[in-house]
Amino acid sequence: MRTEKELDFLEEHIPNLANSAIQKAYLDALSGGQSVVEAIDGELFEIFPDGHKVFIKNIAEDIPVETNKKIYIK
């Protein structure tokens, strides 16, 4: 069984691992000939393997959240 210190150390790496997995999935989709959808500055775009973007719609702005802070959406 792992100690609390070991678990804390491993948990610190979860955000980096998640970010790497998202980037890999994004690139895998494009390299496989598929398009991806991405939010850029309050707008939603479909991005194609050749690099061109097609506007889909405007979306709500990001909600800034501090690390370890809970927010509640009504």
mmCIF file of the N, C-alpha and C atoms, coordinates in Angstrom:
data_MODEL
# 
_entry.id   MODEL 
# 
loop_
_atom_site.group_PDB 
_atom_site.id 
_atom_site.type_symbol 
_atom_site.label_atom_id 
_atom_site.label_alt_id 
_atom_site.label_comp_id 
_atom_site.label_asym_id 
_atom_site.label_entity_id 
_atom_site.label_seq_id 
_atom_site.pdbx_PDB_ins_code 
_atom_site.Cartn_x 
_atom_site.Cartn_y 
_atom_site.Cartn_z 
_atom_site.occupancy 
_atom_site.B_iso_or_equiv 
_atom_site.pdbx_formal_charge 
_atom_site.auth_seq_id 
_atom_site.auth_comp_id 
_atom_site.auth_asym_id 
_atom_site.auth_atom_id 
_atom_site.pdbx_PDB_model_num 
ATOM 1   N N  . MET A 1 1  ? 0.843   -1.176 0.000   1.00 0.00 ? 1  MET A N  1 
ATOM 2   C CA . MET A 1 1  ? 0.000   0.000  0.000   1.00 0.00 ? 1  MET A CA 1 
ATOM 3   C C  . MET A 1 1  ? 0.893   1.246  0.000   1.00 0.00 ? 1  MET A C  1 
ATOM 4   N N  . ARG A 1 2  ? 0.469   2.254  -0.736  1.00 0.00 ? 2  ARG A N  1 
ATOM 5   C CA . ARG A 1 2  ? 1.251   3.492  -0.850  1.00 0.00 ? 2  ARG A CA 1 
ATOM 6   C C  . ARG A 1 2  ? 1.009   4.408  0.343   1.00 0.00 ? 2  ARG A C  1 
ATOM 7   N N  . THR A 1 3  ? 2.039   5.164  0.653   1.00 0.00 ? 3  THR A N  1 
ATOM 8   C CA . THR A 1 3  ? 1.914   6.124  1.746   1.00 0.00 ? 3  THR A CA 1 
ATOM 9   C C  . THR A 1 3  ? 1.207   7.386  1.239   1.00 0.00 ? 3  THR A C  1 
ATOM 10  N N  . GLU A 1 4  ? 0.762   8.193  2.170   1.00 0.00 ? 4  GLU A N  1 
ATOM 11  C CA . GLU A 1 4  ? 0.104   9.452  1.817   1.00 0.00 ? 4  GLU A CA 1 
ATOM 12  C C  . GLU A 1 4  ? 1.053   10.351 1.020   1.00 0.00 ? 4  GLU A C  1 
ATOM 13  N N  . LYS A 1 5  ? 2.324   10.350 1.406   1.00 0.00 ? 5  LYS A N  1 
ATOM 14  C CA . LYS A 1 5  ? 3.330   11.159 0.715   1.00 0.00 ? 5  LYS A CA 1 
ATOM 15  C C  . LYS A 1 5  ? 3.501   10.695 -0.732  1.00 0.00 ? 5  LYS A C  1 
ATOM 16  N N  . GLU A 1 6  ? 3.521   9.391  -0.957  1.00 0.00 ? 6  GLU A N  1 
ATOM 17  C CA . GLU A 1 6  ? 3.636   8.854  -2.323  1.00 0.00 ? 6  GLU A CA 1 
ATOM 18  C C  . GLU A 1 6  ? 2.415   9.226  -3.154  1.00 0.00 ? 6  GLU A C  1 
ATOM 19  N N  . LEU A 1 7  ? 1.235   9.103  -2.569  1.00 0.00 ? 7  LEU A N  1 
ATOM 20  C CA . LEU A 1 7  ? 0.007   9.450  -3.289  1.00 0.00 ? 7  LEU A CA 1 
ATOM 21  C C  . LEU A 1 7  ? -0.029  10.932 -3.632  1.00 0.00 ? 7  LEU A C  1 
ATOM 22  N N  . ASP A 1 8  ? 0.375   11.781 -2.706  1.00 0.00 ? 8  ASP A N  1 
ATOM 23  C CA . ASP A 1 8  ? 0.421   13.217 -2.971  1.00 0.00 ? 8  ASP A CA 1 
ATOM 24  C C  . ASP A 1 8  ? 1.357   13.528 -4.134  1.00 0.00 ? 8  ASP A C  1 
ATOM 25  N N  . PHE A 1 9  ? 2.513   12.872 -4.142  1.00 0.00 ? 9  PHE A N  1 
ATOM 26  C CA . PHE A 1 9  ? 3.481   13.078 -5.221  1.00 0.00 ? 9  PHE A CA 1 
ATOM 27  C C  . PHE A 1 9  ? 2.873   12.675 -6.571  1.00 0.00 ? 9  PHE A C  1 
ATOM 28  N N  . LEU A 1 10 ? 2.221   11.513 -6.619  1.00 0.00 ? 10 LEU A N  1 
ATOM 29  C CA . LEU A 1 10 ? 1.610   11.044 -7.863  1.00 0.00 ? 10 LEU A CA 1 
ATOM 30  C C  . LEU A 1 10 ? 0.474   11.960 -8.301  1.00 0.00 ? 10 LEU A C  1 
ATOM 31  N N  . GLU A 1 11 ? -0.336  12.426 -7.356  1.00 0.00 ? 11 GLU A N  1 
ATOM 32  C CA . GLU A 1 11 ? -1.463  13.295 -7.681  1.00 0.00 ? 11 GLU A CA 1 
ATOM 33  C C  . GLU A 1 11 ? -1.010  14.632 -8.247  1.00 0.00 ? 11 GLU A C  1 
ATOM 34  N N  . GLU A 1 12 ? 0.165   15.089 -7.863  1.00 0.00 ? 12 GLU A N  1 
ATOM 35  C CA . GLU A 1 12 ? 0.692   16.345 -8.401  1.00 0.00 ? 12 GLU A CA 1 
ATOM 36  C C  . GLU A 1 12 ? 0.902   16.274 -9.905  1.00 0.00 ? 12 GLU A C  1 
ATOM 37  N N  . HIS A 1 13 ? 1.095   15.078 -10.432 1.00 0.00 ? 13 HIS A N  1 
ATOM 38  C CA . HIS A 1 13 ? 1.388   14.906 -11.853 1.00 0.00 ? 13 HIS A CA 1 
ATOM 39  C C  . HIS A 1 13 ? 0.141   14.701 -12.714 1.00 0.00 ? 13 HIS A C  1 
ATOM 40  N N  . ILE A 1 14 ? -1.006  14.543 -12.100 1.00 0.00 ? 14 ILE A N  1 
ATOM 41  C CA . ILE A 1 14 ? -2.239  14.296 -12.858 1.00 0.00 ? 14 ILE A CA 1 
ATOM 42  C C  . ILE A 1 14 ? -2.541  15.407 -13.860 1.00 0.00 ? 14 ILE A C  1 
ATOM 43  N N  . PRO A 1 15 ? -2.455  16.701 -13.503 1.00 0.00 ? 15 PRO A N  1 
ATOM 44  C CA . PRO A 1 15 ? -2.749  17.739 -14.502 1.00 0.00 ? 15 PRO A CA 1 
ATOM 45  C C  . PRO A 1 15 ? -1.834  17.669 -15.728 1.00 0.00 ? 15 PRO A C  1 
ATOM 46  N N  . ASN A 1 16 ? -0.547  17.419 -15.521 1.00 0.00 ? 16 ASN A N  1 
ATOM 47  C CA . ASN A 1 16 ? 0.377   17.312 -16.653 1.00 0.00 ? 16 ASN A CA 1 
ATOM 48  C C  . ASN A 1 16 ? 0.070   16.099 -17.516 1.00 0.00 ? 16 ASN A C  1 
ATOM 49  N N  . LEU A 1 17 ? -0.254  14.979 -16.880 1.00 0.00 ? 17 LEU A N  1 
ATOM 50  C CA . LEU A 1 17 ? -0.601  13.775 -17.635 1.00 0.00 ? 17 LEU A CA 1 
ATOM 51  C C  . LEU A 1 17 ? -1.886  13.981 -18.440 1.00 0.00 ? 17 LEU A C  1 
ATOM 52  N N  . ALA A 1 18 ? -2.865  14.640 -17.833 1.00 0.00 ? 18 ALA A N  1 
ATOM 53  C CA . ALA A 1 18 ? -4.127  14.910 -18.532 1.00 0.00 ? 18 ALA A CA 1 
ATOM 54  C C  . ALA A 1 18 ? -3.894  15.829 -19.720 1.00 0.00 ? 18 ALA A C  1 
ATOM 55  N N  . ASN A 1 19 ? -3.092  16.864 -19.537 1.00 0.00 ? 19 ASN A N  1 
ATOM 56  C CA . ASN A 1 19 ? -2.789  17.788 -20.628 1.00 0.00 ? 19 ASN A CA 1 
ATOM 57  C C  . ASN A 1 19 ? -2.091  17.059 -21.781 1.00 0.00 ? 19 ASN A C  1 
ATOM 58  N N  . SER A 1 20 ? -1.148  16.202 -21.454 1.00 0.00 ? 20 SER A N  1 
ATOM 59  C CA . SER A 1 20 ? -0.441  15.433 -22.488 1.00 0.00 ? 20 SER A CA 1 
ATOM 60  C C  . SER A 1 20 ? -1.394  14.512 -23.239 1.00 0.00 ? 20 SER A C  1 
ATOM 61  N N  . ALA A 1 21 ? -2.317  13.890 -22.511 1.00 0.00 ? 21 ALA A N  1 
ATOM 62  C CA . ALA A 1 21 ? -3.285  12.987 -23.154 1.00 0.00 ? 21 ALA A CA 1 
ATOM 63  C C  . ALA A 1 21 ? -4.206  13.751 -24.103 1.00 0.00 ? 21 ALA A C  1 
ATOM 64  N N  . ILE A 1 22 ? -4.624  14.958 -23.703 1.00 0.00 ? 22 ILE A N  1 
ATOM 65  C CA . ILE A 1 22 ? -5.492  15.768 -24.559 1.00 0.00 ? 22 ILE A CA 1 
ATOM 66  C C  . ILE A 1 22 ? -4.751  16.191 -25.822 1.00 0.00 ? 22 ILE A C  1 
ATOM 67  N N  . GLN A 1 23 ? -3.507  16.634 -25.674 1.00 0.00 ? 23 GLN A N  1 
ATOM 68  C CA . GLN A 1 23 ? -2.720  17.032 -26.842 1.00 0.00 ? 23 GLN A CA 1 
ATOM 69  C C  . GLN A 1 23 ? -2.507  15.859 -27.790 1.00 0.00 ? 23 GLN A C  1 
ATOM 70  N N  . LYS A 1 24 ? -2.240  14.682 -27.230 1.00 0.00 ? 24 LYS A N  1 
ATOM 71  C CA . LYS A 1 24 ? -2.027  13.499 -28.068 1.00 0.00 ? 24 LYS A CA 1 
ATOM 72  C C  . LYS A 1 24 ? -3.305  13.138 -28.829 1.00 0.00 ? 24 LYS A C  1 
ATOM 73  N N  . ALA A 1 25 ? -4.448  13.164 -28.143 1.00 0.00 ? 25 ALA A N  1 
ATOM 74  C CA . ALA A 1 25 ? -5.719  12.850 -28.799 1.00 0.00 ? 25 ALA A CA 1 
ATOM 75  C C  . ALA A 1 25 ? -6.017  13.843 -29.917 1.00 0.00 ? 25 ALA A C  1 
ATOM 76  N N  . TYR A 1 26 ? -5.742  15.119 -29.674 1.00 0.00 ? 26 TYR A N  1 
ATOM 77  C CA . TYR A 1 26 ? -5.943  16.179 -30.666 1.00 0.00 ? 26 TYR A CA 1 
ATOM 78  C C  . TYR A 1 26 ? -5.106  15.892 -31.923 1.00 0.00 ? 26 TYR A C  1 
ATOM 79  N N  . LEU A 1 27 ? -3.822  15.618 -31.715 1.00 0.00 ? 27 LEU A N  1 
ATOM 80  C CA . LEU A 1 27 ? -2.928  15.352 -32.846 1.00 0.00 ? 27 LEU A CA 1 
ATOM 81  C C  . LEU A 1 27 ? -3.243  14.028 -33.528 1.00 0.00 ? 27 LEU A C  1 
ATOM 82  N N  . ASP A 1 28 ? -3.628  13.017 -32.750 1.00 0.00 ? 28 ASP A N  1 
ATOM 83  C CA . ASP A 1 28 ? -4.008  11.726 -33.338 1.00 0.00 ? 28 ASP A CA 1 
ATOM 84  C C  . ASP A 1 28 ? -5.217  11.880 -34.249 1.00 0.00 ? 28 ASP A C  1 
ATOM 85  N N  . ALA A 1 29 ? -6.203  12.667 -33.809 1.00 0.00 ? 29 ALA A N  1 
ATOM 86  C CA . ALA A 1 29 ? -7.397  12.876 -34.627 1.00 0.00 ? 29 ALA A CA 1 
ATOM 87  C C  . ALA A 1 29 ? -7.028  13.559 -35.941 1.00 0.00 ? 29 ALA A C  1 
ATOM 88  N N  . LEU A 1 30 ? -6.255  14.640 -35.862 1.00 0.00 ? 30 LEU A N  1 
ATOM 89  C CA . LEU A 1 30 ? -5.867  15.362 -37.079 1.00 0.00 ? 30 LEU A CA 1 
ATOM 90  C C  . LEU A 1 30 ? -5.009  14.498 -38.000 1.00 0.00 ? 30 LEU A C  1 
ATOM 91  N N  . SER A 1 31 ? -4.050  13.773 -37.426 1.00 0.00 ? 31 SER A N  1 
ATOM 92  C CA . SER A 1 31 ? -3.180  12.943 -38.266 1.00 0.00 ? 31 SER A CA 1 
ATOM 93  C C  . SER A 1 31 ? -3.936  11.757 -38.860 1.00 0.00 ? 31 SER A C  1 
ATOM 94  N N  . GLY A 1 32 ? -5.062  11.388 -38.244 1.00 0.00 ? 32 GLY A N  1 
ATOM 95  C CA . GLY A 1 32 ? -5.910  10.318 -38.777 1.00 0.00 ? 32 GLY A CA 1 
ATOM 96  C C  . GLY A 1 32 ? -6.932  10.814 -39.789 1.00 0.00 ? 32 GLY A C  1 
ATOM 97  N N  . GLY A 1 33 ? -6.838  12.086 -40.157 1.00 0.00 ? 33 GLY A N  1 
ATOM 98  C CA . GLY A 1 33 ? -7.743  12.626 -41.160 1.00 0.00 ? 33 GLY A CA 1 
ATOM 99  C C  . GLY A 1 33 ? -9.061  13.136 -40.614 1.00 0.00 ? 33 GLY A C  1 
ATOM 100 N N  . GLN A 1 34 ? -9.196  13.211 -39.303 1.00 0.00 ? 34 GLN A N  1 
ATOM 101 C CA . GLN A 1 34 ? -10.436 13.673 -38.683 1.00 0.00 ? 34 GLN A CA 1 
ATOM 102 C C  . GLN A 1 34 ? -10.323 15.146 -38.305 1.00 0.00 ? 34 GLN A C  1 
ATOM 103 N N  . SER A 1 35 ? -11.455 15.802 -38.182 1.00 0.00 ? 35 SER A N  1 
ATOM 104 C CA . SER A 1 35 ? -11.456 17.183 -37.700 1.00 0.00 ? 35 SER A CA 1 
ATOM 105 C C  . SER A 1 35 ? -11.623 17.178 -36.184 1.00 0.00 ? 35 SER A C  1 
ATOM 106 N N  . VAL A 1 36 ? -11.311 18.298 -35.570 1.00 0.00 ? 36 VAL A N  1 
ATOM 107 C CA . VAL A 1 36 ? -11.501 18.471 -34.125 1.00 0.00 ? 36 VAL A CA 1 
ATOM 108 C C  . VAL A 1 36 ? -12.251 19.778 -33.900 1.00 0.00 ? 36 VAL A C  1 
ATOM 109 N N  . VAL A 1 37 ? -12.890 19.897 -32.758 1.00 0.00 ? 37 VAL A N  1 
ATOM 110 C CA . VAL A 1 37 ? -13.591 21.122 -32.396 1.00 0.00 ? 37 VAL A CA 1 
ATOM 111 C C  . VAL A 1 37 ? -12.804 21.774 -31.267 1.00 0.00 ? 37 VAL A C  1 
ATOM 112 N N  . GLU A 1 38 ? -12.574 23.086 -31.398 1.00 0.00 ? 38 GLU A N  1 
ATOM 113 C CA . GLU A 1 38 ? -11.771 23.800 -30.414 1.00 0.00 ? 38 GLU A CA 1 
ATOM 114 C C  . GLU A 1 38 ? -12.398 25.147 -30.102 1.00 0.00 ? 38 GLU A C  1 
ATOM 115 N N  . ALA A 1 39 ? -12.367 25.511 -28.823 1.00 0.00 ? 39 ALA A N  1 
ATOM 116 C CA . ALA A 1 39 ? -12.829 26.826 -28.390 1.00 0.00 ? 39 ALA A CA 1 
ATOM 117 C C  . ALA A 1 39 ? -11.643 27.777 -28.415 1.00 0.00 ? 39 ALA A C  1 
ATOM 118 N N  . ILE A 1 40 ? -11.803 28.892 -29.139 1.00 0.00 ? 40 ILE A N  1 
ATOM 119 C CA . ILE A 1 40 ? -10.746 29.894 -29.254 1.00 0.00 ? 40 ILE A CA 1 
ATOM 120 C C  . ILE A 1 40 ? -11.372 31.266 -29.020 1.00 0.00 ? 40 ILE A C  1 
ATOM 121 N N  . ASP A 1 41 ? -10.963 31.924 -27.939 1.00 0.00 ? 41 ASP A N  1 
ATOM 122 C CA . ASP A 1 41 ? -11.418 33.282 -27.640 1.00 0.00 ? 41 ASP A CA 1 
ATOM 123 C C  . ASP A 1 41 ? -12.933 33.450 -27.728 1.00 0.00 ? 41 ASP A C  1 
ATOM 124 N N  . GLY A 1 42 ? -13.669 32.557 -27.084 1.00 0.00 ? 42 GLY A N  1 
ATOM 125 C CA . GLY A 1 42 ? -15.117 32.690 -27.036 1.00 0.00 ? 42 GLY A CA 1 
ATOM 126 C C  . GLY A 1 42 ? -15.844 32.259 -28.296 1.00 0.00 ? 42 GLY A C  1 
ATOM 127 N N  . GLU A 1 43 ? -15.149 31.584 -29.195 1.00 0.00 ? 43 GLU A N  1 
ATOM 128 C CA . GLU A 1 43 ? -15.770 31.082 -30.420 1.00 0.00 ? 43 GLU A CA 1 
ATOM 129 C C  . GLU A 1 43 ? -15.425 29.605 -30.583 1.00 0.00 ? 43 GLU A C  1 
ATOM 130 N N  . LEU A 1 44 ? -16.359 28.856 -31.159 1.00 0.00 ? 44 LEU A N  1 
ATOM 131 C CA . LEU A 1 44 ? -16.160 27.440 -31.403 1.00 0.00 ? 44 LEU A CA 1 
ATOM 132 C C  . LEU A 1 44 ? -15.830 27.234 -32.875 1.00 0.00 ? 44 LEU A C  1 
ATOM 133 N N  . PHE A 1 45 ? -14.728 26.504 -33.141 1.00 0.00 ? 45 PHE A N  1 
ATOM 134 C CA . PHE A 1 45 ? -14.283 26.244 -34.499 1.00 0.00 ? 45 PHE A CA 1 
ATOM 135 C C  . PHE A 1 45 ? -14.114 24.752 -34.740 1.00 0.00 ? 45 PHE A C  1 
ATOM 136 N N  . GLU A 1 46 ? -14.393 24.324 -35.949 1.00 0.00 ? 46 GLU A N  1 
ATOM 137 C CA . GLU A 1 46 ? -14.006 22.993 -36.395 1.00 0.00 ? 46 GLU A CA 1 
ATOM 138 C C  . GLU A 1 46 ? -12.684 23.162 -37.134 1.00 0.00 ? 46 GLU A C  1 
ATOM 139 N N  . ILE A 1 47 ? -11.679 22.404 -36.740 1.00 0.00 ? 47 ILE A N  1 
ATOM 140 C CA . ILE A 1 47 ? -10.352 22.511 -37.326 1.00 0.00 ? 47 ILE A CA 1 
ATOM 141 C C  . ILE A 1 47 ? -10.068 21.231 -38.096 1.00 0.00 ? 47 ILE A C  1 
ATOM 142 N N  . PHE A 1 48 ? -9.597  21.384 -39.326 1.00 0.00 ? 48 PHE A N  1 
ATOM 143 C CA . PHE A 1 48 ? -9.372  20.268 -40.220 1.00 0.00 ? 48 PHE A CA 1 
ATOM 144 C C  . PHE A 1 48 ? -7.889  19.939 -40.342 1.00 0.00 ? 48 PHE A C  1 
ATOM 145 N N  . PRO A 1 49 ? -7.572  18.717 -40.776 1.00 0.00 ? 49 PRO A N  1 
ATOM 146 C CA . PRO A 1 49 ? -6.169  18.293 -40.866 1.00 0.00 ? 49 PRO A CA 1 
ATOM 147 C C  . PRO A 1 49 ? -5.289  19.211 -41.713 1.00 0.00 ? 49 PRO A C  1 
ATOM 148 N N  . ASP A 1 50 ? -5.864  19.882 -42.704 1.00 0.00 ? 50 ASP A N  1 
ATOM 149 C CA . ASP A 1 50 ? -5.057  20.767 -43.547 1.00 0.00 ? 50 ASP A CA 1 
ATOM 150 C C  . ASP A 1 50 ? -4.824  22.134 -42.895 1.00 0.00 ? 50 ASP A C  1 
ATOM 151 N N  . GLY A 1 51 ? -5.419  22.340 -41.687 1.00 0.00 ? 51 GLY A N  1 
ATOM 152 C CA . GLY A 1 51 ? -5.174  23.561 -40.936 1.00 0.00 ? 51 GLY A CA 1 
ATOM 153 C C  . GLY A 1 51 ? -6.262  24.612 -41.032 1.00 0.00 ? 51 GLY A C  1 
ATOM 154 N N  . HIS A 1 52 ? -7.207  24.455 -41.975 1.00 0.00 ? 52 HIS A N  1 
ATOM 155 C CA . HIS A 1 52 ? -8.220  25.509 -42.055 1.00 0.00 ? 52 HIS A CA 1 
ATOM 156 C C  . HIS A 1 52 ? -9.283  25.318 -40.971 1.00 0.00 ? 52 HIS A C  1 
ATOM 157 N N  . LYS A 1 53 ? -9.879  26.456 -40.558 1.00 0.00 ? 53 LYS A N  1 
ATOM 158 C CA . LYS A 1 53 ? -10.869 26.471 -39.493 1.00 0.00 ? 53 LYS A CA 1 
ATOM 159 C C  . LYS A 1 53 ? -12.204 26.944 -40.049 1.00 0.00 ? 53 LYS A C  1 
ATOM 160 N N  . VAL A 1 54 ? -13.277 26.361 -39.513 1.00 0.00 ? 54 VAL A N  1 
ATOM 161 C CA . VAL A 1 54 ? -14.623 26.790 -39.860 1.00 0.00 ? 54 VAL A CA 1 
ATOM 162 C C  . VAL A 1 54 ? -15.327 27.203 -38.572 1.00 0.00 ? 54 VAL A C  1 
ATOM 163 N N  . PHE A 1 55 ? -15.802 28.451 -38.550 1.00 0.00 ? 55 PHE A N  1 
ATOM 164 C CA . PHE A 1 55 ? -16.525 28.967 -37.392 1.00 0.00 ? 55 PHE A CA 1 
ATOM 165 C C  . PHE A 1 55 ? -17.817 28.196 -37.207 1.00 0.00 ? 55 PHE A C  1 
ATOM 166 N N  . ILE A 1 56 ? -18.109 27.798 -35.962 1.00 0.00 ? 56 ILE A N  1 
ATOM 167 C CA . ILE A 1 56 ? -19.361 27.106 -35.659 1.00 0.00 ? 56 ILE A CA 1 
ATOM 168 C C  . ILE A 1 56 ? -20.332 28.057 -34.963 1.00 0.00 ? 56 ILE A C  1 
ATOM 169 N N  . LYS A 1 57 ? -19.902 28.627 -33.818 1.00 0.00 ? 57 LYS A N  1 
ATOM 170 C CA . LYS A 1 57 ? -20.769 29.569 -33.100 1.00 0.00 ? 57 LYS A CA 1 
ATOM 171 C C  . LYS A 1 57 ? -19.989 30.254 -31.995 1.00 0.00 ? 57 LYS A C  1 
ATOM 172 N N  . ASN A 1 58 ? -20.571 31.332 -31.469 1.00 0.00 ? 58 ASN A N  1 
ATOM 173 C CA . ASN A 1 58 ? -20.026 32.005 -30.291 1.00 0.00 ? 58 ASN A CA 1 
ATOM 174 C C  . ASN A 1 58 ? -20.424 31.207 -29.057 1.00 0.00 ? 58 ASN A C  1 
ATOM 175 N N  . ILE A 1 59 ? -19.544 31.216 -28.067 1.00 0.00 ? 59 ILE A N  1 
ATOM 176 C CA . ILE A 1 59 ? -19.831 30.504 -26.825 1.00 0.00 ? 59 ILE A CA 1 
ATOM 177 C C  . ILE A 1 59 ? -19.557 31.440 -25.640 1.00 0.00 ? 59 ILE A C  1 
ATOM 178 N N  . ALA A 1 60 ? -20.007 31.034 -24.468 1.00 0.00 ? 60 ALA A N  1 
ATOM 179 C CA . ALA A 1 60 ? -19.786 31.834 -23.264 1.00 0.00 ? 60 ALA A CA 1 
ATOM 180 C C  . ALA A 1 60 ? -18.290 31.923 -22.968 1.00 0.00 ? 60 ALA A C  1 
ATOM 181 N N  . GLU A 1 61 ? -17.888 33.034 -22.383 1.00 0.00 ? 61 GLU A N  1 
ATOM 182 C CA . GLU A 1 61 ? -16.490 33.230 -22.019 1.00 0.00 ? 61 GLU A CA 1 
ATOM 183 C C  . GLU A 1 61 ? -16.071 32.232 -20.940 1.00 0.00 ? 61 GLU A C  1 
ATOM 184 N N  . ASP A 1 62 ? -14.779 31.972 -20.858 1.00 0.00 ? 62 ASP A N  1 
ATOM 185 C CA . ASP A 1 62 ? -14.248 31.106 -19.814 1.00 0.00 ? 62 ASP A CA 1 
ATOM 186 C C  . ASP A 1 62 ? -14.544 31.690 -18.442 1.00 0.00 ? 62 ASP A C  1 
ATOM 187 N N  . ILE A 1 63 ? -14.701 30.811 -17.478 1.00 0.00 ? 63 ILE A N  1 
ATOM 188 C CA . ILE A 1 63 ? -14.868 31.234 -16.092 1.00 0.00 ? 63 ILE A CA 1 
ATOM 189 C C  . ILE A 1 63 ? -13.515 31.020 -15.411 1.00 0.00 ? 63 ILE A C  1 
ATOM 190 N N  . PRO A 1 64 ? -12.836 32.102 -15.008 1.00 0.00 ? 64 PRO A N  1 
ATOM 191 C CA . PRO A 1 64 ? -11.556 31.918 -14.335 1.00 0.00 ? 64 PRO A CA 1 
ATOM 192 C C  . PRO A 1 64 ? -11.762 31.250 -12.972 1.00 0.00 ? 64 PRO A C  1 
ATOM 193 N N  . VAL A 1 65 ? -10.970 30.233 -12.709 1.00 0.00 ? 65 VAL A N  1 
ATOM 194 C CA . VAL A 1 65 ? -11.081 29.491 -11.460 1.00 0.00 ? 65 VAL A CA 1 
ATOM 195 C C  . VAL A 1 65 ? -9.698  29.368 -10.846 1.00 0.00 ? 65 VAL A C  1 
ATOM 196 N N  . GLU A 1 66 ? -9.588  29.722 -9.584  1.00 0.00 ? 66 GLU A N  1 
ATOM 197 C CA . GLU A 1 66 ? -8.328  29.569 -8.875  1.00 0.00 ? 66 GLU A CA 1 
ATOM 198 C C  . GLU A 1 66 ? -8.111  28.100 -8.533  1.00 0.00 ? 66 GLU A C  1 
ATOM 199 N N  . THR A 1 67 ? -6.859  27.689 -8.473  1.00 0.00 ? 67 THR A N  1 
ATOM 200 C CA . THR A 1 67 ? -6.536  26.321 -8.101  1.00 0.00 ? 67 THR A CA 1 
ATOM 201 C C  . THR A 1 67 ? -7.101  26.015 -6.729  1.00 0.00 ? 67 THR A C  1 
ATOM 202 N N  . ASN A 1 68 ? -7.693  24.850 -6.597  1.00 0.00 ? 68 ASN A N  1 
ATOM 203 C CA . ASN A 1 68 ? -8.271  24.361 -5.349  1.00 0.00 ? 68 ASN A CA 1 
ATOM 204 C C  . ASN A 1 68 ? -9.475  25.173 -4.856  1.00 0.00 ? 68 ASN A C  1 
ATOM 205 N N  . LYS A 1 69 ? -10.104 25.932 -5.740  1.00 0.00 ? 69 LYS A N  1 
ATOM 206 C CA . LYS A 1 69 ? -11.277 26.696 -5.360  1.00 0.00 ? 69 LYS A CA 1 
ATOM 207 C C  . LYS A 1 69 ? -12.502 26.066 -6.010  1.00 0.00 ? 69 LYS A C  1 
ATOM 208 N N  . LYS A 1 70 ? -13.566 25.925 -5.260  1.00 0.00 ? 70 LYS A N  1 
ATOM 209 C CA . LYS A 1 70 ? -14.795 25.364 -5.791  1.00 0.00 ? 70 LYS A CA 1 
ATOM 210 C C  . LYS A 1 70 ? -15.694 26.477 -6.299  1.00 0.00 ? 70 LYS A C  1 
ATOM 211 N N  . ILE A 1 71 ? -16.357 26.236 -7.421  1.00 0.00 ? 71 ILE A N  1 
ATOM 212 C CA . ILE A 1 71 ? -17.369 27.159 -7.914  1.00 0.00 ? 71 ILE A CA 1 
ATOM 213 C C  . ILE A 1 71 ? -18.663 26.382 -8.101  1.00 0.00 ? 71 ILE A C  1 
ATOM 214 N N  . TYR A 1 72 ? -19.740 27.080 -7.998  1.00 0.00 ? 72 TYR A N  1 
ATOM 215 C CA . TYR A 1 72 ? -21.047 26.452 -8.159  1.00 0.00 ? 72 TYR A CA 1 
ATOM 216 C C  . TYR A 1 72 ? -21.779 27.158 -9.276  1.00 0.00 ? 72 TYR A C  1 
ATOM 217 N N  . ILE A 1 73 ? -22.288 26.398 -10.232 1.00 0.00 ? 73 ILE A N  1 
ATOM 218 C CA . ILE A 1 73 ? -23.020 26.952 -11.363 1.00 0.00 ? 73 ILE A CA 1 
ATOM 219 C C  . ILE A 1 73 ? -24.497 26.686 -11.130 1.00 0.00 ? 73 ILE A C  1 
ATOM 220 N N  . LYS A 1 74 ? -25.280 27.735 -11.199 1.00 0.00 ? 74 LYS A N  1 
ATOM 221 C CA . LYS A 1 74 ? -26.724 27.609 -10.957 1.00 0.00 ? 74 LYS A CA 1 
ATOM 222 C C  . LYS A 1 74 ? -27.441 27.228 -12.228 1.00 0.00 ? 74 LYS A C  1 
# 
